[in-house]
Structures are given as structure tokens and as C-alpha cells.
Amino acid sequence: MTKVLIYVEGQTEEIFVRNVLGPHLAARGVYLEPTLAVTKRTKQGKHFKGGVTSYAKTKRDILRLLNDRSAALVTTMIDFYALPKDFPGQGDLPSSSPYQRVEHLEAAFAKDIGHRRFWPFFMLHEFEALLLTRPEVIGQAIPSATLKETETFMRELRGRAPEEINEGRKTHPAARIQSHFPSYNKKIDGPRIVERIGLEAIREKCQHFAHWLARLEGLGDE
């Protein structure tokens, strides 16, 4: 079994790794071990987890994970949306396609860490993009959602690639879902909806995620 450490931004991503991504990869001989980002450490040793607030803290966490020599790879699952401005690559981020922008940031992150076992991944633009693969499933999974809300949401997204929906303050994926389905709860509903959608449907429409998933799957063949 090949061990992979994955640094996740929040509890939603942690649940997704444990309940959806982990079992899928375990069947291919790859064991995922998620580590939740630490936002604060007190002098008393208490840790406050969830959320990426600065690159300095993230870098310390990544270097700590790389000390585990039993892991074949250390990767990340961090949102591109609202990424702290001190991350490598932010200063010269190209004004091009979302895919080129996120790849630019990943390359800069990898270069700064400078370790052969580190391969960063940013969610384009955030975790909720995976839910937009099949927007009708969101309406089916949230008890309070009406048919009209679901149909309106589907019309709004028709013909759009989930990963290209975007980094506007009111138009990023989570904001769009929340505006149509106010009772949406990221931690509870997010992983549950993704599980209903299924990884195969997601990888068909989310090319950046699909590339990352394929590389993780390939570790089982090495």
C-alpha cells in the first residue's frame, strides 16, 4: 500500500478524503492520510484547525509532513478562491485562463518547497465546484430545496465548466449555491452531495481535478 499525505484546508475536504477519495484510491493500493490545516498554535500547545490563513503557516505544515519518510507523496487540497496573497506566484499571476493561473500557482508552490515528494494541488476554484458537476443533485439532496430553485440554478449553470466558475465575491461556487439554496451546509451537505454525484462524473467535467486524481491513482502502479 502506497501512503500519501494530503494537507486539506477544512473539515469538508477532510470528510471528502475519508469518505469518498480515500476508499476509491485504497482499492488501487493508495492509502490517503488527511491532515487538517492548523490556523493557530498556542503556547499551551492547543491547535485551532481549519482554513489556510498564510503561506508561512502552510509552508511549516508541509515541511513537517515531508519529514515522514514513509509517505511516497505529500499533496494538498486547498481552494484557489481567496488564497492568501503571500503564496508563491501571486505576485506575477497571469491574466489568462483559470487553468493556466492555477497551474502557475502550483508550480510556484512546488518550486518554493523544493522537494521531490511534494506535489501541490489547488481546487479550481473551490471545493463546491465539484458539486456543480451535477447541480440537480444539490436540489435533490437538500430537503428544503424546491423544484423551482433547482431548475433556476440549473439554467444559470447550463453549458459552463464547473472549474471555470469563478473567483468573484458573489459568484464563486459556494456563493452561487448559497444564494439558491440558503440552507446549504458546507460541512454536512458538501461531501454527501459529492458522494451522490460520484468521482467518475466529476472527473469528466473537472479536468484539473481529473489530472490530479489520475496521478494519485497511478501511484498504485509504481
Secondary structure, 3 states (H helix, E strand, C coil): CEEEEEEECCHHHHHHHHHHHHHHHHCCCEEEEEEECEEEECCCCCEEECCCCCHHHHHHHHHHHHCCCCCCEEEEEEECCCCCCCCCCCCCCCCCCHHHHHHHHHHHHHHHHCCCCEECCEECCCHHHHHHHCHHHHHHHCCCCCHHHHHHHHHHHCCCCHHHCCCCCCCCHHHHHHHHCCCCCHHHHHHHHHHHHCHHHHHHHCHHHHHHHHHHHHHHHC
